[in-house]
Amino acid sequence: MSTSTSLTTTEVYSLLSLSLACVAILANTLQGDGNPLIASIAFSGIAFSSSYALIRWLGNAFIRRGFKGRDMSKTKQTEIPETMGAVCAMVYLFVLIVFIPWPFYKDIVVATSGGGNRDVMQELELVETGRFLHRFPHNKLASYLSALLSLQTIVLLGIGDDLFDIRWRHKVLIPAIAAIPMLIVYFVDFGVTKMVVPTPLRPYLGALFDLGWLYYVYMALLSIFSANSINILAGINGIEVGQSLVIAVLIVFNDALYLSPFAPYPHPATDSHLFSLYLLLPFIGVSLALLMHNWFPARVFVGDTYCYFAGMVFAVDGILGHFSKTLILLLLPQAFNFVYSAPQLFHLVPCPRHRLPRFNARTGLLECSRVEFDRPLARPIAEALKLLHRLRLLDVETHDGGEGEEKGRVVSSSNFTLINLWLVWFGPMREDRLALGLLALQAGVGVLGLFVRHRMALLIFTQDNW
Amino acid sequence: MSTSTSLTTTEVYSLLSLSLACVAILANTLQGDGNPLIASIAFSGIAFSSSYALIRWLGNAFIRRGFKGRDMSKTKQTEIPETMGAVCAMVYLFVLIVFIPWPFYKDIVVATSGGGNRDVMQELELVETGRFLHRFPHNKLASYLSALLSLQTIVLLGIGDDLFDIRWRHKVLIPAIAAIPMLIVYFVDFGVTKMVVPTPLRPYLGALFDLGWLYYVYMALLSIFSANSINILAGINGIEVGQSLVIAVLIVFNDALYLSPFAPYPHPATDSHLFSLYLLLPFIGVSLALLMHNWFPARVFVGDTYCYFAGMVFAVDGILGHFSKTLILLLLPQAFNFVYSAPQLFHLVPCPRHRLPRFNARTGLLECSRVEFDRPLARPIAEALKLLHRLRLLDVETHDGGEGEEKGRVVSSSNFTLINLWLVWFGPMREDRLALGLLALQAGVGVLGLFVRHRMALLIFTQDNW
């Protein structure tokens, strides 16, 4: 079985002109003062076209080497390439490495301009007045490199997982291992483990509370949560990449709030949010290229590598950009899906091997998949399920006939995933409409979260750090 | 086909006691002033035992996923795991990441000791007098991280190569791509592109010659040469890991010369050579574990990943440790093998698909493999081969009978590799004696090279930087 690996003429010309335009913009940044934000946008364009072409070209090589799968939700189940997220991740890493000189260019100018103290002073003055604020102080280089190391580690481990099918209980820890480079450099380089305390708690904890080593535990847990929660909200065409794109765009929007001409400037958090943009713009580039191949009807699968990688990009971004609490707001749908899945994940309720929606070949629509309870459930669990049913948070089927014990017994229920819940709410629908609905939910919750964060922050903190 | 994946009781106890001893040493460095050199040795012990155990445990998983091969030089050709160097490389990278706080611990002490200027001054004084010279100035962190990034990149690309069998002409460039993170950080961080000029050339070039961008080309070429030349001198049990170990030990010996109590202290190059040790000691740890599985009769193969990885460790070490010319001296056998192979690699002379020595199943010995010339060679090439034969640098067979054109025609010759040349010189021998002979050659040439470098350097440079 082989898949089409060539680009159409239109695609070739579009990608080529996009790449050329981006290269021209890049060359232009070298003429002027090397604006890194413009360069980052140009690099994202190059990242998009390279990923797009590589995903197409490498399809057959991946299939030949056993990275392949069948799409269970299609009438015609052909084999398509799997683990294509690894290609995106490699392109992303490469682009981020080549990008390094732009944000750190200032130091080069200082170092090569003759070395006079006057030059350095002048530069420093410009930094003070905000003129060069988009160029990073040099010590941020280590933090940028540690982010790259963590992301490269998660790609290595993700590929290992896609190759060897690591067991769940080990898999869950992969992001924690990948976070280690970032945490260690954080430890060596900054060591700031203080958190701003919400106003109501200040009488007890003070304005700043030093979490100490617990701060590192918090960062590791955030990585585990971010990477795994995206990996759990998965299984239909486009959902893994789609949700990651929505989250990335929302963070970029949040970053832009701090960098807009209307924000107080120079704002103390400007650096952090530029840092965040430099990590996210190329991510949006490669993810878009992947989504165009993974959207219904999917021509490639993304693989666990992509989910881990995307989650880790967010975790690294939130931690090193110092907005980890905002990040959690944007991951609320994932958090809900995790809590909602917990009864099955921890085997309080039987968990079938696959919990994907069921494909109805006759209608061509996806229906919510169900778990059958062959043995009666424990009474408290059965009652809890019935309560969830009444709250429209589950679709439970009970035994109407029978007598005594058998009467009202819970026979089956919809599977405990957000995707199935969506189908319980809105009925069977085509795969792309299901994905669109969930992405709209993600976007809606995210926008609401950001609104609450910026408008309501004053209620629990003395000031918004906007 | 499956391979034994469990450790014997003796192995378990040995590895456990080694690990425990190393952990105890590590804990001890935390009590005192955190001596990073001691910590590095302890980490190398841990790296050894982890690699040893993992190589054994993961064998079957690798075979199942298609990473396997048959040993052509054995009577009984069972399938054994391939690409096991990737396991070593992962352990190595992990150890190097966890090690970060030790050499950069000084800054933590400064940062957490109350922040008084006096403390900082005192520390700086200690640095000046050499007391803390084994702790790095903070700006070395970026260079250490860039080394890690380059090594991680080569592992990623090496695994890609072992998975997808990339074509030769692309493969050759893998180390150049992997060198990019290191080169970019070098560019951003130091930008020193000057070379010390040998005395005879000083009237023309001055004492220091600025190579400019050519210096980056030089570093990229060194990476390509180092990684590929080890990949070419390969094919018999233990030779890839063995030569890497010999080279690593020689570099460690050279580093020790700069750090010994007899060296002028504090020596300006101390930092660089400590840096080199921190990269090499764990490398020796993981390589030793691999060699014990890959030595005759091999129970695992190392894969291209290992060769690239080892070559890249040396390149990174030589470049960031500022002793790239010394490194080239230690790679002389590899350089000879490359030049000697060139006629076949560039198809001046026919090149069979495999140039491994031929296994004689009757005697159990390896014999030099030969290439048959079905068509007559061009006259100058035939004459050159005959000359090499007279110089004992090749074993050429000529057609004794016949007349005219046919008389004296070159019919076959030994293949153009150092391994075959060794068999031409010393006759058929068992695989392990062949490997031992080549390793002795590597060690001898290396020791001689280091002697020349330190004793004779004054003839071409005004001073040895020892």
Chai-1 contact restraints between the chains, C-beta under 6 A:
chainA,res_idxA,chainB,res_idxB,connection_type,confidence,min_distance_angstrom,max_distance_angstrom,comment,restraint_id
A,A61,B,F164,contact,1.0,0.0,6.0,A-B,restraint_1
A,R65,B,L163,contact,1.0,0.0,6.0,A-B,restraint_2
A,I97,B,I180,contact,1.0,0.0,6.0,A-B,restraint_3
A,I97,B,P181,contact,1.0,0.0,6.0,A-B,restraint_4
A,I100,B,I184,contact,1.0,0.0,6.0,A-B,restraint_5
A,I100,B,V188,contact,1.0,0.0,6.0,A-B,restraint_6
A,P101,B,V188,contact,1.0,0.0,6.0,A-B,restraint_7
A,F104,B,V188,contact,1.0,0.0,6.0,A-B,restraint_8
A,A111,B,G191,contact,1.0,0.0,6.0,A-B,restraint_9
A,L141,B,A142,contact,1.0,0.0,6.0,A-B,restraint_10
A,A142,B,L141,contact,1.0,0.0,6.0,A-B,restraint_11
A,A142,B,A142,contact,1.0,0.0,6.0,A-B,restraint_12
A,L145,B,L145,contact,1.0,0.0,6.0,A-B,restraint_13
A,L148,B,L149,contact,1.0,0.0,6.0,A-B,restraint_14
A,L149,B,L148,contact,1.0,0.0,6.0,A-B,restraint_15
A,Q152,B,Q152,contact,1.0,0.0,6.0,A-B,restraint_16
A,L163,B,R65,contact,1.0,0.0,6.0,A-B,restraint_17
A,F164,B,A61,contact,1.0,0.0,6.0,A-B,restraint_18
A,I180,B,I97,contact,1.0,0.0,6.0,A-B,restraint_19
A,P181,B,I97,contact,1.0,0.0,6.0,A-B,restraint_20
A,I184,B,I100,contact,1.0,0.0,6.0,A-B,restraint_21
A,V188,B,P101,contact,1.0,0.0,6.0,A-B,restraint_22
A,V188,B,F104,contact,1.0,0.0,6.0,A-B,restraint_23
A,G191,B,A111,contact,1.0,0.0,6.0,A-B,restraint_24
